[in-house]
């Protein structure tokens, strides 16, 4: 997993899956995507992709569907990931 979250190509795949028409695929993609964002040792190219695509990512995250029983935890995790992306954008300016 450590190697996986260091590769931009895998991040781009997860971003693509966040756009999928299937609610379940979007939720599963989010659970992997959040590891890329939460990684404290993100490579510069991962940060750049997150910053360059922040508007689209924030829109996708705000529209992320929730599953019954996971609503509260998923909402909390989504909010943390949104804050982290916003922080990266502020730091990159």
N, C-alpha and C positions, 0 to 999 in steps of 0.2 A: 504494500500500500504506500510505503514511503516513496518509492520510485514513481509510482503512478501519479501521485499528487504534485510531482515536480515537472510533469510534462504538459506543455501547452496543448498538444493535440488531444489529450484526454479531457482537459478542461473544455475545449471547444465542443467535444462530443456531448458533454454534460449540458452545456449551454443549449445545444441543439435539442437535446431531450427535454429540456425545460419548456420547449415550445410545442411539444408533441400534443396531439389531440386527446390522448388517453390520460385521464386524471391520475391513474395509478403509476404510469410511466413518469409523469411530471413529479409526483411525490417521491418516487424512488430516485430519480435524477437529483432532486433537491438534497436528499440525504447524502449523496456522494459529493455534490457541488459544495455543500457546506464545509466539507473537509478541506477542499482547496482554499476556501476563503478563511477558515479558522486556523490554518497552518501558520504558526508564528514565524516560520522560516521560509516564507514564500520566495521563490526566485523572482528576479526582476521582471522576467518575461511574463510570468503569471500575473504579477501586479499590473503590468502594462495592459494585458488583456482585460482585466477587471475594470481598470480605470477607463480604458477606451470604450468599453461597452456598458458603462455604469447605468446610463439612462434606460437602456433596453433591459438590463438585468433587474433594476429596481422595479420596473413595470411588470416583468415576469414574476418577480417575488411577491409583489403586492396582489397579483391575481392568482397566486398559487392556491389550489383547492385544498381543503382540509378533509381528513378522514374522521369518521366518528370515533371517539375515544382518544384520538391523538390531537384533537383541536388545540387544546391549551398548550401542550408541549411544542407542537409544530409552530404555532403562532409565536411562542417565545423564541424558538430557534431562528425562525424567519426574521424576527425583529433584530436579533443579535447580528445576523448575517447582513441585513440591510445597514445597520450601524457601522459594521466593519467596512463595507464597501464605501459608504459615505466618508468614513475616516481616511481610507486610501485615496479617495479623490481629493480631499482637503490637503493631504500631505504631498500630493503630487503637483499641486499648483505652485 
